[in-house]
Amino acid sequence: MQVEVLKLRNALGLLEGLTKPKVEKVQTTVKVRGRNKTRVTKERTWPVLRNVMLQDGRAVATDLDIAVMVDLPEATLGRYLLPFKQVSKLLTYVPGNQEVTIEMRGNTVLLTWPEGSATYATESVDDYPVIPEIKSVIRHSVSADILVPALVSMLDYCAQEEARPVLSSVILLLGNPLEVAAGDGFRMAFKTLTVGWPTSNGISSILLPAKVVDTLAHLWRKAPRPMPDDLSKIGNIAELVVNKGNMEIEVSPILILVKFGSVSMLAKTTQGTPPNFKEFITSAAGNAANKVQLYGADLERALRRIAVPSKDKQPSVRMVWAEGKMVLSCEAKEGNVETTIPVQTFNGGGRMAINMDYLQEYAFGKEGLITMACTTPTAPVVFTHSRSPLVAIMPMQVIWPDQVQPEVKAEAIEEAKAKAEEETTETEESGENDPTKQELDSQEEHEALTL
């Protein structure tokens, strides 16, 4: 097989991030000083996944959750495994206009080009997983320029824990118009798009894992722009360069296939029923009795000023507004830091406490006006900004200066200390008798889903 170096290099670049096999923790029992102890070792599953498969006119990489296929017409005959890390690094230093010849010799791949050659050991090509065919029940075409940025804007609001797959996914709400939503239990986001996607065959929503959205965004940024079928519809060269074209999407009950240009992505969708983030956010926004408008740049600068080491593990920003100004403060390890910014108030003053990290992430890079709407100190705070998603953040419970500190009786303190000491003693005794608890770290179980 012969292929231009630049073409192969670009194909491998699109497959980046999918050639790292998952790590499983394996427990083994060994005898130490006459006692059985359990030790945990890390082993990579499916080492063959560190390779890229060239077969049937395409280059393929998969991590068993997502598979990406890039058209490569030169790979029509035979099957070839390329160690992604080594070959990608090698091709960086080979002139792109040269041709490289690839040969498989058992479990070894040989690459030769006019100025040199390289040999790498690989696994058997027969061990590479077969990419299944999707049995689609929905087919739709949508603008990638509209859909992909909207999906990416939801990533910050997905849960980080994979143990909660529904909350760590971006939700596509089918209909006219198409809507997207996400939430991690503390923050929620919702956005309406300017395109539609009618429901079909009983499917009204699609849940895309955050990693799938991230991979799709990478492909959308890096892939060459697809040429439109009818060039007469393109008004000028600038429109041809900027336009990414439509994205063809097929959906089955458990899989989604996305195609644009020379790239295809097949991935598992998340199974489950998502919370009704749309209703929750829109209801909170509609019932808000108190609104404040402020400039995003002012808020971002103010948060940077007061972002000092806090005495709390989850620092909060206290926001108090009235008569055209807002005071933002944060309790530091020693003392208190506060600053003031101009705002426009509606329906009088108010106060609220919000997680510092959440508020900083929201304010980052936002220009123009931000509208903050709230009702009670325990109800979600809804943020609106230009074309950004509608975002709701749950407030934090704090004790304000005019509130009475809860009285803690001495008897309760002594009782809590005694209970803590008792639990500590029990834990130590349990640890001595059970070496497994001493060796194993707490971990969340995650079963790799094979495509």
N, C-alpha and C positions, 0 to 999 in steps of 0.2 A: 504494500500500500504506500502511495506517495501523496503528500499533501503539503501545501505551502505553509511555512512556519508561522506566518502572521495569522493565517486562518485558524490553524490549530491552537495557537496561543490565545486568540480571542474566544474560541469555543471553551477552552479550559477556564478562562476567566469568568465565564457565565456560570460555570459549575462550581465555583468556589463556595466553600462552606458546607458542602454535602458529603465530603469525603472523610469525615471524622466519625468512625464507628462509635456507637454508644459504649459507655463503660458500665459494666455490671459488677456489683460487689459480691464476691464469692466467699462463703464461710467455710473454713476448714477447722477441724478439731485436731489439736496436737497435745502431747503430754509435756507438761512443764513441772519439774520437781514432783513427779508422782501424781499430779492433778491434771485433769482434762481442761484445756482452755480453748476457747473459740477465737480464731483470728480471722480478720477480714482482709482479703486481697482484691485488688482491682484487675479485672480482665476485660479486654476489648472484645465485643461480640462481632462476629463476621469481619475478620481482618480484610477480606476481599473488598469491602466497601471503601477502603482507602484508595481504590483504583477507579479509573474512568474506563467504561466499556465503549469501544468503537465497534458498531455493528449495525447492519441494515440501514446504512446511510445516515447515521446519527451518532453523536457522542452522548453518553448517558452517565449520570451520577445519581445515587440515591443514598439516603440514610435510613431507609425502611419506613419513614413517615412521609417523605417527599421524594419525588423523582423528577429530574429535569432532563429534557431531551433537546439537543441542539442539532439542527440539520447539518450533516457533513457528508455530501454526496460521494466523496472519495472513499468512504468506508462501506462500500457496497459488497465487497467480497471478503469473507473471513471474519474472524473475531479477534480483537486485540485488547489487552489490558494495559493501561498506562498508570504507573504509580503517580498520583496527582502531584504530590509535594515535590518529588524529585524532577519530574518532567517539566512542571511549571517553572521551576527555578532555572532549569537548563535552557529552556526556550527564551528566557529573558535575555540571554547573552548570545543567541544565534540570530543572524540577520534575518529579518522578516521576509525578504524577497527570495530567500533560498527555499529549496524543497527538502523535506526530510522523508526518508524511507523508513517504514516501520515493519518489523518482522517479529512473529511469535515463534519461539523455539522452545516448545514445552512450557515450562513455568518461568521462562525468561523472555524479555522483550528487548529487541535490538533496534536502536535508532541510529541512522547514519545520515550525514549531510556532507556537502562538499568539503568542509573544513574539519570534520571529525566524526566521532561515533560515541555511543554510550550504551551500556548494557545494564539492565535492572532485573532483579528477581521479582516475580509476581506470584500470585496464587493461580490456581487453575481457572481458566475461563468458564469451565462448567459450574463453578461454585457461585458465579455471579447471579443474584436473584433475577427472576424473570419479571419484567414490568407488565402488569395485567392490563387487559383492555377494559375500558369503562363501558358499562351498560347504562347509557344516559337516559334519563326520563325528562330532562329539561335541556333545551339548547337556546342560547341567547347571545346576541352581539351587543356590546356596550363600549363606549369610548374609554380607552385606557387613561386618557388625560384627565377624565373626571373621576373614574372609579378608584384608581390606585392612590392618588393623593388623599381621597376621602378615607380609604381603609387605613392608610398610614397615620392619619390624624387621630385614629382611635387607639393606637398602640400604647400610648402613655396611660390609658385608663384600663388596660387589661391587668388581671391579677398575675403576679410573678410565679405563684406556686402552681406547678403542673398538676398537683393533686386536686385542683378545682378546674377541670378542663372547660366547663361552660363559661366561668368567669375569666379565664385566660384566653378567650376567643373574641374575635370581632364578629358582630352579628349583622348579616345582610337581611333586611326586611323587604321582601319582594312586594311590588305594587307600583302604582303610578301616582306619585313619584317613588323612586327607589330610596330607601333610607338605610343608614348604618348606625350602629350603637355599640357600646361597650361599657363595662363597669367592673370594679374589683371589690365592691361592697362598701367602700368608703368614698369612691369617686365614680361618677357616671357621665357619659358623653353621648350626644345624639346629634345627627345631622341629616338634613334632607337634601338629596341630590337633584340635579336638573335633568336627570334621565329616568326612564321607567324600566321596569322589569316585571311583567305580569306574572302572577302566581300560576302554577300549573301542576296537575297531578297531585294535588293536595299538599304541595310543598310551598310554604309561605315564608320560610326563613332558612338561611344557610349560616352555619357557624364555622368560621375559619380560624384555626389556631393561630396565635400570634406569630409563631415561627413561619407559618405558611404566608401570612401577609408580608412579613419581613423579606422572605425569599422572593415573593412576587415583586416587591418594590425594587430589590436588587436587579432582577431580570429586566424590569421596565426601564431602569436607569441605564443599564449596560448594553442591552440588546440593540442591534441595528434597527432603524426604523423600517417598518414594512412598507413596501410600495403599494399604493392603492391600485385596485383593479382597473379603475377608469381614470386615467391621468387627465382627461378633459375636465374633470370636476375640480382640479386643483387650480386655484386662481393665479398663484405666483410661486416663485422659488422659495420665498420665506415660509409660505404656508406648507410647502412640501417638507421643508427641513424641520419645522416645529411640530407638525402633526405626527403623532405616534400611530394613528390609525385605530381601528376598532379591535377589540379583544373578543375572541370567540370563546365562549364558556359552555361546557357541558357538565351536567350535574346528575349524579345517581344518588340513591339514599345514603351512601357512605363515602363517595369519592367526588372530587371536582377536577376537571381538566380545563386548563386555560391555555389558549394558543394565541400567539401574535408574532407575525413575521416568521423567523426561522426557529422560534423557541416554543416549547411546550412544557407545561408543568402539571404533573398529576399528584394529588395529595389527598389524604384522608380528611374528612370533615369531622367536626366534633359532634357527638351524639348527645342529645338532651334537649330540654326545653329551657330557653333563656328567660330571665326575668323581663318584665315589661318596663325596660328602662325608659322608653319613649313616654309612656303614660306617667311614670313617676316624675320625670324631669319637667314635662310640659305642665303637669298639674301643679308642681311646686312653683314654677315660673308664673303661672296664671293666678295663683293664690297669694303671691308675695304682696305684702302690705307696705314694705319699706324698700326703697330703691336708692342707690347711690351711683353716680357716674364719676369716673376718674380716668386719667390718662395712663395707659399701660406702661409707658416709659417711666412715669413718676412712681408707679407702684413697684416696678422692678428695681429702680435705684434705692427706694426706701427699704425694700426687703434686704438688699445687699448691706445697707448701713447697719441694720439691726441683727443681721445673721451672725451672732457671736456664740461661742460655746454656751450651751444651755444647761441648766441643772436638771432638765427632764430628758429622758431618752427620746421622746417624741416632742420636740419643741413646738410651741404654738405661737402664733402671731395674734396679739390682741388688737382689735380694730375698733376704735371709738370715733364716731362721726357726729357732727352737728355744726350748723351755721357755716357751711362752705369749707370746712376743713376736716381732715381725718388724722387722728393720732394713732400711729402704729408702734407697738412696743413688744419687747421680748424679754422675759426674765432670764438673765444670765446667771452663771455660777455665783457671781458676786455682784449684787446690784441689779439695775434695770436699765435697758437701752430703749430709747424711743425717738421717733422722728415724726414730722408733720408734713402732709401733702395737701394741696388744694383739691376739693371735690365739689360736686353739685349734689345737694341732698334733695330728696323728695319725701314728703310725709314726715318731716322731722328727723331727729337724730336716732341713733341706735348704737349697738355694740355687738361684736361677734368675735369668736376665737376660732382660728383655722390652723391646721397643720402647716408648719413653715415649709416643709419640703413640697407639699402639694401646691401651695400657693406660689412658690418660686417657679416650679415647673410650668404652672399655668401662665404666669406673667412673662416668662422668658420670650424675648423677641417680639412682643406684641406692641404695635404702634396704634395710635388712635385711642378712641374711647372704649372703656370697659364698663359695662353696666352690671352692678352687683345687686341682686334682689333676694330678700329674706323675709321671713315671717316671725318665727320665734327662735330663741337661742338653741333649740334642739332640732329645728327643721333644717333641711338641706339649703345651702346657699347656692343660688343659680347665677352663673356668669355668662354674659353675652358679649361677643366681640366680633364685629364685622362678619366675615365669611367663615370664621372658626366654628367648631362644633359648639352646641349648647352644652354647658358643663355644670354639673351639680356636685358639690363637695359637702360632706357631712361635717358639721362644726364639732369643735372639741369642748368638753365641759371643763371650765376653769372657775376659780373663786375670785370674784372681782373685789376691789378694795372696799366697796360699800356693803359687801356681804359678810355675814357673821361666819367666822371659822367654826366648823363642826367641832363640838366638844368631845374629846376622847378621854374616857375615864381611865384612871390608873389601873383599875382591876382588869379592864379589857387589854391594856398593854401587856400586863404580866401574863395574862392568859395566852395572848398571841405568842409571846416569847417562849413560854413553856411548850406550846404546841409545835413551834418551829424546831426547838431543840429535840423534841420527841421524834419528829419526822426525820431529822438529820441522823439521829442514832439508828433508827430503823433502816435508813438508806445505807449507812456504812456497814451494818451487819449483813444486809442483803447483798451488798457488793462483795463482802468477804466470802460468802458462801456460794455466790454465783459469779464465776469469772466471766461469763458471757456479758454481764452488765458492765463489767469493768472494761472490756475490750471494745464493745460495740458503741459507736456513736449513734445518736438518734438520727434517723433518716426517713425520708418520705419514700414510699414505694412508688415505683413508676415502671409500668410494663411497656416495653417498646412495641409499637404497633407496626406490623409488617404489611407493606402494601401487597 
